[in-house]
Amino acid sequence: MSLIKRSVSLEGHATSVALEEEFWAALEGHARRRKLSLAALIGEIDSERADRPLASALRVWALLHQGLPES
């Protein structure tokens, strides 16, 4: 599995995140179901991640929300 790096703007600051394709797909699916942009979903996750690195927080969030309908 190779990592795919993407850039996203969080609170006006550009950052890049490298995740496996499967995690990007999971995050994009959740964002689409919630009618959010991927950047907006990542921003929500970022605001709740505490001291965890962003890539780790995104992976954990995707795992915790797999198969769950979003409200």
C-alpha positions in Angstrom: 0.0 0.0 0.0 1.4 3.3 -1.0 0.6 6.7 0.6 -1.2 9.4 -1.3 -0.3 12.9 -0.2 -2.9 15.7 -0.4 -2.9 19.3 0.6 -5.7 20.8 2.7 -6.2 24.2 4.3 -7.0 24.1 8.0 -7.9 27.4 9.6 -6.2 29.2 6.8 -3.0 27.3 6.9 -2.0 24.8 4.2 -0.9 21.4 5.4 -0.4 18.1 3.6 -1.5 14.7 4.8 -0.4 11.3 3.5 -2.8 8.4 3.9 -3.5 5.1 2.1 -6.0 5.2 -0.7 -8.6 3.2 1.4 -8.6 5.9 4.1 -9.0 8.7 1.6 -12.0 6.8 0.1 -13.6 6.3 3.5 -13.2 9.9 4.4 -14.5 11.1 1.1 -17.5 8.8 1.4 -18.4 10.2 4.9 -17.9 13.8 3.6 -20.2 13.1 0.7 -22.9 11.5 2.8 -22.8 14.5 5.2 -22.8 16.9 2.3 -19.5 18.4 3.4 -16.3 19.0 1.5 -13.4 16.7 2.4 -11.6 19.8 3.8 -14.6 20.6 6.1 -14.6 17.0 7.4 -10.9 17.0 8.0 -11.3 20.4 9.8 -13.8 18.8 12.1 -11.5 15.9 12.9 -8.6 18.3 13.3 -10.4 20.3 15.9 -11.0 17.3 18.1 -7.7 15.4 17.7 -5.8 16.8 20.8 -2.1 15.8 20.6 -2.5 13.0 18.1 -0.9 13.6 14.7 -3.4 14.6 12.0 -2.8 11.5 9.8 -3.3 9.2 12.8 -6.4 11.1 13.8 -7.9 10.7 10.3 -7.2 7.0 10.3 -8.7 6.4 13.7 -11.7 8.5 12.9 -12.3 6.5 9.6 -12.0 3.2 11.5 -14.3 4.3 14.2 -16.9 5.5 11.7 -16.8 2.6 9.2 -20.2 1.2 8.4 -22.0 3.8 10.5 -24.6 6.1 8.9 -23.8 9.8 9.5 -26.5 12.0 10.9 
